[in-house]
Each structure stands twice: as structure tokens, then as C-alpha cells.
């Protein structure tokens, strides 16, 4: 009989965006793969994409289960319901290997798998960025640190994707703590420009004379696009335009902010887009003012596409960008700092070109080939 593997996360978009390579590795290793996640709400992609993704999994012979795992720790009702459903699933299917990720998905799954783990099941947890980190609020430390440390005792391999988390996890109880350089970037794919730059820009009302800034990610407090909208108000050059790619609960708030600052004619909300590669190659600068990251995929994609970067000085970003060498780092809430950094790149094209090339050299350490090989080794040794 084939061995069974279960892949879980709070929401389906996390599987879709960050775990398909892991699923392919498991299938190639001979596992019968199952996926359990919230397929009905909470994803950062559109519901249409989630529905399509679920059909794609089914067509690939992967069994899927909708479990209503919430993204908010305050949604106790759905957390309890999800735990019960996940526990029943684990004890019915008796998976040989379980790989879970996301804070609440990781909590629910590891608690639910306690019994079958005593019977030989192995549990891997990938932390895509602990909610406690240098500079995080006391509330985050008091709430999430003890939870993660306690649950590490039900973890065979704890995978971290940045150096700060890796060092901190050494004090936990997991049988192994491993560092991986993110989920891996297809550098060849993102370094190729197959798009019509002029056509892409024209579709958003951007001319060739405009200096186009692009952000990619969920529109949220955490991603902090609002701070950069304020920076746009500090930039008097009307040829500087800001394209926000993504969906999220802060979209209306940020639209109103742009209007109140009289920059709504220079801040464009693109919604969810699948052609990220083309959008990056149409950009003059990638801006990433996030407040919290593990190891940001969108930033790595921009580096692979050779787009000059201005980003926040936070954990994860600093694993990738060294200020003044391969991009610019700005304190997360420094409105004037973002405006100054962007204008420096616009006015000093040679410096921007140097950042671009140095960033491309750096991102080679985070290639999908490097991550694939390490992940393959973890799956092989844990059997």
C-alpha cells in the first residue's frame, strides 16, 4: 500500500502559492497526497481561483478536505470545529506523514495529530515567520511564543525560513530544527521578460515617461501599503505612479486614504493578478513596506526579475536586502524615508542598476532547485 501524506494550512491559497512543489516531491516519492485546508473563506486569492485550484488538485489525484480553519486566533468557534474535524480525519486516514504550516493551521493540525503521532506518524511544521520577533508587540510575544514553544513538542521537524526564527527555534522542543531559504524561486522564469511592457503599462494608464512603483501582496495592516500611500503624498513628481497588486480587507481604507491625500490619481489598485512576472517587468521599482514577514516571496520574485527594491527594515527582508548594496532598507513607518529612497532610484539610474544586479546575484541562494533538494532530503530522512 502507498504511504499517505497530508498537507495542511489555514487557507487554500497558502497551499496554492507556497506548497505545490512540496506536493510534487511527495507524489514523486510515492506518497498518496491529501490536502486539508479552508477552501471557502480567508484566502488571499479570489474565490474563483480557490475553486479552480481545488479542481486542479482533484484532477491530479489529490484528495481534498474543506476544514473551516480561520485566520484569526479570536475565532474560537471555528478553531474548535476545525480541530475536531482534523482529528477525525487524522485518526480515520492514519497518515504516515503530515506537513502543516501557518500559525492557526499549525496549531490545529499538530494538536489533532497527537494520537497518530504516538503510533508512528511524522509531523513537519513550516513556520513562515513567527508572530513573535525582534520589534513585535508584547501581546504577540505573550500569546504566540508560549503556544509555538509548547506545540514544538509535537513536532518532528520544525522548518524556519529566516535566520532570526532559526536561532530562536533552537530553544524549542522539536526533534529537529531546520533552516530552508524560503519556498524557492524559479529564477529562470522570473528573469525572462516575455511581456509587452508598453501594453501592460498602458492597461493601467501608465505611460512610458512615468516611473512605476509596484507592490504585490494582500492589502492589509501587516503589508502596510497605507504608509507608502502617505509617502506618495511626499513625492511631488507627478510622473511617479504606484500600482498596488492584491486584494484585502484594507483596500477601501487605503482608497480613502489616497483620496484624502489627493494622490488617488497616482495610486492604482490592480486587484488580484496572475501575471505577476509581466507586471514586475513593467515596473521601475518594487516597493515593499511590510511590517512583518517570514521570507517574502514577492520580494524574492522582484529580485529575480531584476527590479530595484525599496523595502522595510524587518526580519525576512533583511535576509535578502542589504541597504546600499542590493536595494534600500527603510524603517517600516518612515514615510519620508520611503519617498527619499524612491526618488534616489529614479534620479540615479546607475545606482539602481547596481542594486538590480547585486540583488539578482543574491537571490540565486534562494533558487527553487536549492530548496527542492533540501526539502526532498527532509522528507526522505523522516520516513
Buried (B, 14 or more C-beta within 10 A) or exposed (E): EEEBBBBBBBBBBBBBBBBBBBBEBBBEBEBBBBBBBBBBBBBBBBEEBBEEBBEEBEEEEBBBBBBBBBBEBEBEEBBEBBBEBBBEBBBEBEBBBBBBBBBBBBBBBBBBBBEBBEEEBBBBBBBBBBBBBEEBEEEBBEBBBEBBBBBBEBBBBBBBBBBBBBEBBEEBBBEEBBBBBBBBBBBEEBBEBEBEBEEBBEEBEBEEEBBBBBBBBBBBBBBBBBBBBBBBBBBEEEEBBBBBBBBBEBBEBBBEBBEEBEBBEBBBBBEBEEEBBBBBBBBBBBBBBBBBBBBBBBBBBBBBBBBBBBBBBBBBBBBBBBEEEBBBBBEBEBBEBBBBBBBBBBEEEEBBEBBBEBBBEBBEEBBBEBBBEBBBEBBEEBE
